[in-house]
Amino acid sequence: MTFLKIFKTLSTAIFLGLIFIFAAPVYAQTVKNEYRYLHMDVFTDTPLSGNQLAVFLEPEGLSDEMLIKLTKEMNFSETTFLYPARNEDIDFRVRIFTPSRPNEMPIAGHPTVGTVFALANLGLISPKQSEIVLELGIGPTPIKLEWNNDRLAFAWMKQRLPKFGGIIEDKRAVAKALGIKVTDFGKSNLPVQMVDCGAPFIMVPLATRDAVDRAILDRQKMGALIDKAGLTRRGMFLFSMEPGDDGATIYSRMLGFGVTEDPATGNASGPAGSYLVHYGLVDKSDEQNIISRQGVKMGRASEIRIAVSTNGDEITDVQIGGSAVQVSDTKIKIDN
């Protein structure tokens, strides 16, 4: 080897070494600031339908301000952040955020179910487990698991027992605020009523699926009606029991005051099932198998199962369930 070749070889080695020395800290910092998340579609087993969810897997060290920024960046109705359990009675801690609120949400249906399916996809829960307990903002929340061999097929989430709240008596005004006719309520005397299984929603029973699809929420008019009745501005859950070829018990939409419309709303489904049972709209034999078909109008059809247990006329248990499918596994780079 000539002197010139030796010199070139040494120069190259020194140059590469300097790059490694100076670039390595930058590379390490870049890697450190990459946060992995799974994109899930929830209350469906078909990609590109149902309700979207981002599940961040290792958010340790991020401030609440950064969690909110990430939630807004995802721009889904909710985003979850997964943490290790803080005591032996809990399997995982899950924090839920939405772009429209500055604080952590106490509970939400599709983020909980979607996060459980993300855990299964990662192998963090196994087919040997028939139940796990998540620590949500509201507290410990048990989730029942149904497996198809080694694949998670279904997750059931327990909700609080229903509280039946105030009623908006003026259906003509409600119809006007929804852009529909008062005749769209049909001949029944079912009330427009707030029901709460951990989060309050106003149930709006309509006669036909067409009426549900035609509704356009005037938030100013409806907000005034809600305020007058002393209720909470959260969401209007419109539904019809008109039969369709999808086999659903109810065909539904959730029109909100934060989220404009939600393709699948677990928090509203428990109250919806409780409303159906409370007013005797489903047979006793069907109380454990109520199906809500939601998101069709948005082009993101979802299916939420609702199981309501009773003792006589008293509701003793409310659960909502569904499946989810993973769409992507990716990372986001941030400067925290």
Helices and strands as residue ranges (DSSP letters): H 3-32, E 34-42, E 51-56, H 64-74, E 79-84, E 92-97, H 109-121, E 131-136, E 139-148, E 151-159, E 163-168, H 171-178, G 182-185, E 192-196, E 200-206, H 209-214, H 219-228, E 235-240, E 250-256, E 261-262, H 266-278, G 284-286, E 290-294, E 302-311, E 314-322, E 324-333
